[in-house]
Amino acid sequence: MISDTDDSQRNETDRRLSSDGSKFSRSDKLVKSMGLVQPDPLETEAMKKPKYPVQPDPFDTHDHSLYSSIAFKSHVVNETSVEKIHQDDIAKTDKMTLWKRIKRQKRLWSLTREVDSQLQKLHGVQLEESTSKGGNPAASALPPTKPFPSPAGNVFSVCIFPRKENFYSHMKSFKSFKDIMSDELFQNAPADWHVVITDIIGSTRAVDAGFYTDVNTIGAASISTVLQELGQEDVPYVFGGDGASLLIPPHCIGRVLEVLMRLQRLARDKFELGLRVGHIPVKTLVDDGFKIEVGKYELCAGRCIAVFRGGGLTEAEARIKGDVEKYCVTGPHSIGGIDLTGLSCRWNPIPSKRGKIMSLIVKANDLSVYRELLEKFDRIYHGKLDEANPVISNKEALSYQSMSKIYEKEQRYHSTKSPSFYGRVAEIFAAVSVFKHNLNPIYFDPNHYVESFGAHADYRKFDDMLRMVIDCSDNQVGSITALLKTEYDKGRVMYGTHISQRAIMTCYVEDESKDGGHIHFIDGENGGYCLAAKQMKWQIRRSIRMKHEML
């Protein structure tokens, strides 16, 4: 029902629309003001059965279980123009100016309410019919389209598309890292999902210039901004040092690319770094014979990271880097800020307790090789490989940075002209008081939070290759290096290592008061994964060159 206030506003709209004295009716002018043309009455029947069925936008920017569309037939261009509306808000589309006009029309809001009301009725009837027949309501096929008359006299078609369940949310997780070899704990990625890859362009040069902490920050931000944007949507991801790999469901891909383009702008303007953002449908890889197997490795209760096998992720990265025009996001950057809430780099680098921090990357030619390597690594650590975690190994050396240093960093993440920045400064002051000056807060236990860092640290991971950042003695460095060289000489692995004195930790904190509410991305200082990857790439190029010479 439309209130008296709505009526008065509608009358005022009528007055403005008719102020030019032309012969058009109110509904004609409403449609004209939206940049569309009212259909001819003789075409109404044709509109009820659109020549081109309305399909869901693969880059839809909203996560809803039902999608609604209004189709207006234009006899100027003789095609159907489709825009989406929803009762909660108006979808972001390329025609944002058009929708701002629509938003000012209270009359159109009544149409929106009618659409959503009809959607609910349609959905309810379908579920009732499915249930009465003994079917599965969640799997029922909803009617593809149904025409409804609008209050303005137009005819629009409504399509309902049921949202698929998130496969990753329902996957069984595993707690032992050795289970990355267990086939029964992995699932194939759905064909309609997208692989999203981010990485810093020219990261090696940035490392040589002394900016590896910045490289790590933007790499971790590739994950944190997506998680912030998607909220409760659980998606697989893994941190790679100078970037990240994620799997994104089709109804979220538009939103994800949007926020990552904003991160591109931040990286360029504030850090002078180029961030490459690319995506490729899983189906494209599967059709070409590749596969992406996904596992769910549980760091601790409530916090998991993804494990990727099958070679599809490596292929996706190669294609994205090899064909920027086809797979990468390009064009003008989005207007608006970026939400870096929870992302911080406020802890000083963690010194090695044993003497060295080793960052290593290993790519084997068979999964069984990884199992052997992990068992041999464990023997090198006398059955205590878990204690190689740099955060656990030397947690007593954890120290918080100064207020001035953190403030200097925050100026790069956030606009100092924004009112929210002052709230951020207050939060920094409170954090420094707690973690540097040992002020005990009432709302959470900082000691438990810091003690839990080790369990929330991703110091080892697997994304078609084994990645580890471990605390080693000189003897352990020698043993691991000799082992990898032996396997390399046998032709079973390619590898890269980097040695530093300290590990660096980039944090993403959703809720510091509970286990699982935070994750800490670990890398080696002064190059870490980036320089280890450089060595491995050299080995790969050398191997390819030798094969060509033999031919």
SEFI-568628 format. One record per residue (C-alpha): residue number from 1; x, y negated, z. Coordinates in pm, whole numbers. Example, Ala and Ser with C-alpha at 12.3 -4.5 7.8 and 13.67 -1.06 7.14 Angstrom:
2
(node 1 (1230 450 780))
(node 2 (1367 106 714))
//
This chain:
551
(node 1 (0 0 0))
(node 2 (119 -353 -81))
(node 3 (89 -611 196))
(node 4 (-47 -967 171))
(node 5 (312 -1087 178))
(node 6 (387 -869 -121))
(node 7 (79 -1010 -297))
(node 8 (189 -1368 -239))
(node 9 (538 -1288 -362))
(node 10 (393 -1115 -667))
(node 11 (170 -1416 -739))
(node 12 (473 -1642 -715))
(node 13 (653 -1413 -958))
(node 14 (352 -1429 -1191))
(node 15 (362 -1808 -1176))
(node 16 (731 -1820 -1263))
(node 17 (697 -1567 -1543))
(node 18 (411 -1760 -1703))
(node 19 (573 -2102 -1662))
(node 20 (685 -2107 -2025))
(node 21 (320 -2101 -2138))
(node 22 (363 -1809 -2373))
(node 23 (98 -1546 -2439))
(node 24 (281 -1254 -2283))
(node 25 (117 -1076 -1988))
(node 26 (289 -1045 -1653))
(node 27 (391 -683 -1719))
(node 28 (529 -781 -2060))
(node 29 (745 -1050 -1904))
(node 30 (857 -827 -1621))
(node 31 (988 -574 -1870))
(node 32 (1133 -853 -2082))
(node 33 (1313 -1001 -1779))
(node 34 (1473 -661 -1724))
(node 35 (1628 -669 -2070))
(node 36 (1387 -404 -2202))
(node 37 (1087 -415 -2433))
(node 38 (733 -313 -2340))
(node 39 (634 -10 -2554))
(node 40 (363 -44 -2810))
(node 41 (34 118 -2685))
(node 42 (35 342 -2990))
(node 43 (369 486 -2877))
(node 44 (247 582 -2531))
(node 45 (168 942 -2625))
(node 46 (512 983 -2778))
(node 47 (666 860 -2457))
(node 48 (499 1133 -2257))
(node 49 (709 1383 -2450))
(node 50 (1048 1213 -2491))
(node 51 (1244 1322 -2792))
(node 52 (1557 1324 -2576))
(node 53 (1498 1492 -2238))
(node 54 (1629 1300 -1940))
(node 55 (1937 1465 -1790))
(node 56 (2116 1398 -1462))
(node 57 (2410 1160 -1490))
(node 58 (2733 1358 -1427))
(node 59 (2877 1038 -1284))
(node 60 (2578 969 -1059))
(node 61 (2694 756 -768))
(node 62 (2458 894 -503))
(node 63 (2435 1218 -314))
(node 64 (2068 1315 -300))
(node 65 (1882 1641 -338))
(node 66 (1632 1484 -582))
(node 67 (1700 1252 -873))
(node 68 (1439 1022 -1028))
(node 69 (1457 846 -1361))
(node 70 (1243 586 -1538))
(node 71 (1257 599 -1916))
(node 72 (1147 291 -2115))
(node 73 (1095 329 -2489))
(node 74 (1241 36 -2683))
(node 75 (1099 -18 -3034))
(node 76 (1386 -255 -3108))
(node 77 (1666 1 -3093))
(node 78 (1431 301 -3109))
(node 79 (1600 494 -2829))
(node 80 (1532 581 -2470))
(node 81 (1716 376 -2209))
(node 82 (1743 558 -1879))
(node 83 (1817 402 -1541))
(node 84 (1791 560 -1199))
(node 85 (1612 426 -894))
(node 86 (1585 568 -545))
(node 87 (1387 477 -234))
(node 88 (1702 417 -25))
(node 89 (1890 188 -261))
(node 90 (1953 113 -624))
(node 91 (2206 326 -808))
(node 92 (2525 163 -927))
(node 93 (2525 161 -1305))
(node 94 (2691 -26 -1586))
(node 95 (2380 -245 -1595))
(node 96 (2423 -385 -1245))
(node 97 (2304 -729 -1353))
(node 98 (1981 -575 -1477))
(node 99 (1922 -403 -1145))
(node 100 (1985 -722 -949))
(node 101 (1697 -873 -1142))
(node 102 (1483 -572 -1067))
(node 103 (1566 -589 -698))
(node 104 (1407 -933 -682))
(node 105 (1080 -802 -815))
(node 106 (869 -674 -526))
(node 107 (624 -532 -774))
(node 108 (887 -290 -901))
(node 109 (947 -168 -548))
(node 110 (586 -48 -541))
(node 111 (663 146 -858))
(node 112 (969 293 -688))
(node 113 (760 406 -393))
(node 114 (510 562 -630))
(node 115 (784 751 -814))
(node 116 (931 891 -495))
(node 117 (586 979 -364))
(node 118 (512 1174 -680))
(node 119 (853 1339 -660))
(node 120 (781 1460 -309))
(node 121 (442 1594 -415))
(node 122 (588 1768 -718))
(node 123 (868 1917 -511))
(node 124 (627 2030 -239))
(node 125 (394 2200 -486))
(node 126 (682 2383 -650))
(node 127 (817 2505 -315))
(node 128 (469 2618 -210))
(node 129 (420 2810 -535))
(node 130 (761 2972 -506))
(node 131 (705 3075 -144))
(node 132 (359 3220 -219))
(node 133 (515 3438 -490))
(node 134 (784 3562 -254))
(node 135 (1060 3374 -432))
(node 136 (1352 3183 -289))
(node 137 (1248 2815 -256))
(node 138 (1608 2698 -278))
(node 139 (1659 2877 -608))
(node 140 (1326 2780 -767))
(node 141 (1330 2608 -1104))
(node 142 (1152 2273 -1078))
(node 143 (954 2127 -1369))
(node 144 (1192 1945 -1602))
(node 145 (974 1637 -1664))
(node 146 (634 1491 -1584))
(node 147 (490 1160 -1709))
(node 148 (326 905 -1475))
(node 149 (163 568 -1549))
(node 150 (321 270 -1376))
(node 151 (136 -21 -1211))
(node 152 (263 -245 -1491))
(node 153 (110 -23 -1755))
(node 154 (426 145 -1871))
(node 155 (471 518 -1894))
(node 156 (773 678 -1739))
(node 157 (901 1034 -1711))
(node 158 (1031 1183 -1391))
(node 159 (1288 1460 -1381))
(node 160 (1373 1660 -1070))
(node 161 (1710 1827 -1038))
(node 162 (1778 2042 -731))
(node 163 (2123 1986 -581))
(node 164 (2336 2297 -553))
(node 165 (2478 2399 -219))
(node 166 (2840 2307 -150))
(node 167 (3032 2633 -182))
(node 168 (3324 2505 25))
(node 169 (3108 2419 326))
(node 170 (2994 2781 353))
(node 171 (3329 2946 291))
(node 172 (3486 3159 560))
(node 173 (3808 3001 688))
(node 174 (4124 3184 795))
(node 175 (4368 3092 1072))
(node 176 (4683 3281 978))
(node 177 (4883 3113 703))
(node 178 (4993 3455 576))
(node 179 (4632 3515 470))
(node 180 (4689 3292 167))
(node 181 (4760 3628 -2))
(node 182 (4424 3785 96))
(node 183 (4203 3795 -213))
(node 184 (3880 3845 -16))
(node 185 (3919 3502 146))
(node 186 (3914 3314 -186))
(node 187 (3640 3205 -422))
(node 188 (3651 3074 -776))
(node 189 (3581 2703 -799))
(node 190 (3238 2630 -955))
(node 191 (3259 2545 -1323))
(node 192 (3068 2218 -1284))
(node 193 (3308 2077 -1023))
(node 194 (3596 1845 -1112))
(node 195 (3966 1861 -1032))
(node 196 (4089 1517 -926))
(node 197 (4464 1453 -918))
(node 198 (4636 1140 -789))
(node 199 (5006 1064 -790))
(node 200 (5239 766 -776))
(node 201 (5384 678 -1114))
(node 202 (5762 657 -1087))
(node 203 (5767 783 -729))
(node 204 (6136 880 -757))
(node 205 (6229 519 -834))
(node 206 (6019 403 -540))
(node 207 (6204 649 -315))
(node 208 (6541 528 -442))
(node 209 (6431 173 -361))
(node 210 (6346 276 -4))
(node 211 (5967 271 -29))
(node 212 (5884 634 40))
(node 213 (5669 548 342))
(node 214 (5452 337 110))
(node 215 (5437 626 -137))
(node 216 (5319 856 142))
(node 217 (5062 603 259))
(node 218 (4897 572 -82))
(node 219 (4912 950 -129))
(node 220 (4731 1005 201))
(node 221 (4489 721 122))
(node 222 (4382 918 -187))
(node 223 (4233 1168 56))
(node 224 (4110 938 334))
(node 225 (3920 701 103))
(node 226 (3741 992 -63))
(node 227 (3649 1147 273))
(node 228 (3523 809 394))
(node 229 (3312 766 82))
(node 230 (3160 1113 88))
(node 231 (3081 1121 459))
(node 232 (2950 1464 555))
(node 233 (3025 1618 213))
(node 234 (3297 1878 266))
(node 235 (3545 1894 -23))
(node 236 (3871 2087 -73))
(node 237 (4189 1878 -71))
(node 238 (4563 1909 -22))
(node 239 (4828 1640 35))
(node 240 (5130 1644 -194))
(node 241 (5350 1363 -60))
(node 242 (5320 1116 -348))
(node 243 (4958 1201 -420))
(node 244 (4681 1452 -361))
(node 245 (4469 1719 -527))
(node 246 (4094 1743 -465))
(node 247 (3794 1936 -592))
(node 248 (3483 1721 -625))
(node 249 (3121 1832 -686))
(node 250 (2949 1686 -994))
(node 251 (2707 1462 -805))
(node 252 (2998 1289 -626))
(node 253 (3253 1246 -905))
(node 254 (3139 894 -998))
(node 255 (3169 766 -643))
(node 256 (3510 929 -601))
(node 257 (3653 776 -919))
(node 258 (3510 441 -814))
(node 259 (3689 432 -479))
(node 260 (4010 567 -628))
(node 261 (4009 288 -884))
(node 262 (3984 45 -595))
(node 263 (4279 221 -435))
(node 264 (4467 177 -764))
(node 265 (4416 -195 -735))
(node 266 (4531 -199 -372))
(node 267 (4843 4 -459))
(node 268 (4924 -234 -742))
(node 269 (4851 -563 -565))
(node 270 (4977 -489 -213))
(node 271 (5240 -218 -261))
(node 272 (5356 -278 -621))
(node 273 (5299 91 -694))
(node 274 (5117 246 -986))
(node 275 (4864 510 -885))
(node 276 (4762 758 -1153))
(node 277 (4407 892 -1111))
(node 278 (4291 1172 -1337))
(node 279 (4012 1427 -1343))
(node 280 (3921 1730 -1549))
(node 281 (3617 1959 -1526))
(node 282 (3686 2305 -1392))
(node 283 (3491 2444 -1686))
(node 284 (3746 2301 -1929))
(node 285 (4023 2492 -1755))
(node 286 (3820 2813 -1723))
(node 287 (3726 2806 -2092))
(node 288 (4097 2791 -2173))
(node 289 (4175 3097 -1963))
(node 290 (4282 2933 -1635))
(node 291 (4124 2980 -1296))
(node 292 (4116 2796 -967))
(node 293 (4079 3010 -657))
(node 294 (3997 2822 -338))
(node 295 (4070 2926 19))
(node 296 (4002 2746 345))
(node 297 (4295 2736 587))
(node 298 (4193 2632 938))
(node 299 (4452 2415 1110))
(node 300 (4239 2408 1425))
(node 301 (3872 2425 1517))
(node 302 (3686 2177 1299))
(node 303 (3972 2087 1065))
(node 304 (4064 2276 749))
(node 305 (4273 2211 442))
(node 306 (4229 2382 107))
(node 307 (4452 2648 -43))
(node 308 (4457 2667 -423))
(node 309 (4566 2969 -627))
(node 310 (4530 3092 -983))
(node 311 (4737 2837 -1175))
(node 312 (4445 2614 -1274))
(node 313 (4549 2329 -1047))
(node 314 (4900 2323 -1193))
(node 315 (4755 2319 -1544))
(node 316 (4517 2036 -1449))
(node 317 (4807 1827 -1320))
(node 318 (5010 1894 -1636))
(node 319 (4722 1787 -1861))
(node 320 (4643 1477 -1659))
(node 321 (5006 1364 -1668))
(node 322 (5046 1463 -2032))
(node 323 (4732 1297 -2175))
(node 324 (4657 981 -1981))
(node 325 (4410 849 -2238))
(node 326 (4196 1162 -2225))
(node 327 (4196 1250 -1856))
(node 328 (4292 943 -1653))
(node 329 (4073 664 -1521))
(node 330 (4157 343 -1701))
(node 331 (3994 8 -1762))
(node 332 (3904 -287 -1538))
(node 333 (3920 -227 -1166))
(node 334 (3602 -217 -964))
(node 335 (3486 -519 -772))
(node 336 (3478 -472 -397))
(node 337 (3701 -369 -113))
(node 338 (3818 -28 -7))
(node 339 (3749 147 321))
(node 340 (4076 255 483))
(node 341 (3914 312 820))
(node 342 (4099 579 1012))
(node 343 (4414 575 796))
(node 344 (4726 469 984))
(node 345 (5104 507 983))
(node 346 (5171 379 1333))
(node 347 (5399 648 1472))
(node 348 (5773 618 1430))
(node 349 (5945 891 1226))
(node 350 (5990 1212 1428))
(node 351 (6357 1308 1475))
(node 352 (6461 1668 1426))
(node 353 (6521 1858 1747))
(node 354 (6729 2131 1579))
(node 355 (6931 1895 1362))
(node 356 (6767 1887 1016))
(node 357 (6425 1838 859))
(node 358 (6392 2052 545))
(node 359 (6125 1974 286))
(node 360 (6087 2266 49))
(node 361 (5873 2358 -250))
(node 362 (5872 2710 -392))
(node 363 (5695 2833 -706))
(node 364 (5705 3211 -746))
(node 365 (5609 3424 -1044))
(node 366 (5389 3652 -830))
(node 367 (5183 3613 -512))
(node 368 (5363 3906 -350))
(node 369 (5687 3704 -356))
(node 370 (5533 3443 -127))
(node 371 (5444 3712 125))
(node 372 (5803 3837 126))
(node 373 (5943 3485 162))
(node 374 (5716 3401 457))
(node 375 (5818 3723 633))
(node 376 (6186 3645 579))
(node 377 (6141 3284 696))
(node 378 (5976 3420 1009))
(node 379 (6274 3649 1075))
(node 380 (6512 3354 1033))
(node 381 (6315 3185 1313))
(node 382 (6317 3506 1523))
(node 383 (5943 3554 1484))
(node 384 (5857 3195 1579))
(node 385 (5806 3023 1245))
(node 386 (5512 2826 1391))
(node 387 (5764 2641 1609))
(node 388 (5929 2504 1295))
(node 389 (5643 2251 1285))
(node 390 (5831 1920 1333))
(node 391 (5553 1776 1549))
(node 392 (5547 2073 1787))
(node 393 (5925 2113 1784))
(node 394 (5991 1763 1913))
(node 395 (5660 1621 2033))
(node 396 (5829 1457 2333))
(node 397 (6009 1228 2084))
(node 398 (5682 1087 1947))
(node 399 (5680 709 1983))
(node 400 (5436 437 1881))
(node 401 (5541 138 1675))
(node 402 (5536 -220 1802))
(node 403 (5239 -453 1768))
(node 404 (5425 -680 1525))
(node 405 (5529 -395 1296))
(node 406 (5178 -247 1283))
(node 407 (5023 -589 1224))
(node 408 (5259 -646 931))
(node 409 (5145 -320 773))
(node 410 (4776 -384 833))
(node 411 (4797 -709 637))
(node 412 (4867 -501 330))
(node 413 (4574 -263 387))
(node 414 (4309 -524 464))
(node 415 (4224 -879 362))
(node 416 (4318 -1117 643))
(node 417 (4026 -1338 538))
(node 418 (3773 -1066 616))
(node 419 (3593 -1085 953))
(node 420 (3648 -710 990))
(node 421 (4023 -771 994))
(node 422 (3999 -934 1336))
(node 423 (3820 -627 1465))
(node 424 (4104 -422 1322))
(node 425 (4358 -639 1506))
(node 426 (4169 -585 1832))
(node 427 (4176 -211 1769))
(node 428 (4552 -226 1706))
(node 429 (4605 -414 2032))
(node 430 (4408 -148 2219))
(node 431 (4599 136 2048))
(node 432 (4939 -20 2127))
(node 433 (4831 -66 2490))
(node 434 (4734 301 2514))
(node 435 (5007 479 2317))
(node 436 (5305 249 2370))
(node 437 (5236 101 2713))
(node 438 (5052 403 2858))
(node 439 (4729 226 2950))
(node 440 (4470 496 3026))
(node 441 (4136 432 2852))
(node 442 (3804 555 2986))
(node 443 (3649 688 2666))
(node 444 (3909 955 2573))
(node 445 (4222 1133 2694))
(node 446 (4526 1001 2500))
(node 447 (4753 1273 2637))
(node 448 (4529 1549 2499))
(node 449 (4508 1363 2167))
(node 450 (4888 1344 2133))
(node 451 (4933 1703 2253))
(node 452 (4699 1819 1977))
(node 453 (4901 1657 1695))
(node 454 (5090 1978 1620))
(node 455 (4772 2180 1571))
(node 456 (4636 1909 1338))
(node 457 (4953 1874 1128))
(node 458 (4964 2003 768))
(node 459 (5338 2085 775))
(node 460 (5278 2386 547))
(node 461 (5032 2424 260))
(node 462 (4975 2604 -69))
(node 463 (4855 2459 -400))
(node 464 (4980 2704 -663))
(node 465 (5314 2670 -484))
(node 466 (5440 2687 -126))
(node 467 (5514 2354 44))
(node 468 (5670 2326 389))
(node 469 (5833 2060 607))
(node 470 (6021 2239 885))
(node 471 (6264 2161 1165))
(node 472 (6586 2359 1110))
(node 473 (6927 2409 1260))
(node 474 (7230 2401 1029))
(node 475 (7237 2781 1029))
(node 476 (6868 2803 943))
(node 477 (6914 2555 658))
(node 478 (7196 2773 525))
(node 479 (6995 3096 556))
(node 480 (6685 2956 386))
(node 481 (6887 2797 106))
(node 482 (7079 3121 44))
(node 483 (6755 3320 39))
(node 484 (6593 3087 -215))
(node 485 (6902 3084 -434))
(node 486 (6910 3464 -438))
(node 487 (6544 3477 -544))
(node 488 (6608 3210 -806))
(node 489 (6900 3406 -953))
(node 490 (6670 3708 -979))
(node 491 (6425 3496 -1179))
(node 492 (6148 3531 -920))
(node 493 (6119 3170 -800))
(node 494 (6183 2808 -883))
(node 495 (6243 2590 -581))
(node 496 (6349 2250 -454))
(node 497 (6467 2133 -114))
(node 498 (6544 1802 51))
(node 499 (6725 1751 382))
(node 500 (6667 1454 612))
(node 501 (6705 1374 979))
(node 502 (6343 1287 1050))
(node 503 (5986 1371 947))
(node 504 (5723 1107 879))
(node 505 (5357 1137 977))
(node 506 (5060 964 817))
(node 507 (4739 995 1017))
(node 508 (4373 1005 925))
(node 509 (4158 975 1237))
(node 510 (3780 1010 1234))
(node 511 (3743 1074 1606))
(node 512 (4046 1090 1832))
(node 513 (3839 1211 2125))
(node 514 (3767 1558 1985))
(node 515 (3961 1844 1832))
(node 516 (3920 1854 1456))
(node 517 (3853 1480 1445))
(node 518 (4192 1395 1299))
(node 519 (4459 1527 1062))
(node 520 (4827 1434 1028))
(node 521 (5000 1454 690))
(node 522 (5366 1552 729))
(node 523 (5655 1487 493))
(node 524 (6031 1454 513))
(node 525 (6183 1107 544))
(node 526 (6358 933 252))
(node 527 (6215 1147 -25))
(node 528 (6081 1470 121))
(node 529 (5847 1650 -115))
(node 530 (5915 1402 -395))
(node 531 (6289 1477 -416))
(node 532 (6234 1849 -357))
(node 533 (5997 1847 -656))
(node 534 (6264 1668 -860))
(node 535 (6508 1953 -800))
(node 536 (6246 2216 -885))
(node 537 (6152 2038 -1208))
(node 538 (6519 2039 -1308))
(node 539 (6528 2416 -1257))
(node 540 (6213 2459 -1465))
(node 541 (6353 2247 -1750))
(node 542 (6681 2440 -1736))
(node 543 (6494 2771 -1753))
(node 544 (6293 2656 -2055))
(node 545 (6606 2531 -2229))
(node 546 (6787 2862 -2171))
(node 547 (6491 3056 -2314))
(node 548 (6494 2841 -2628))
(node 549 (6869 2893 -2669))
(node 550 (6823 3269 -2645))
(node 551 (6568 3253 -2925))
//
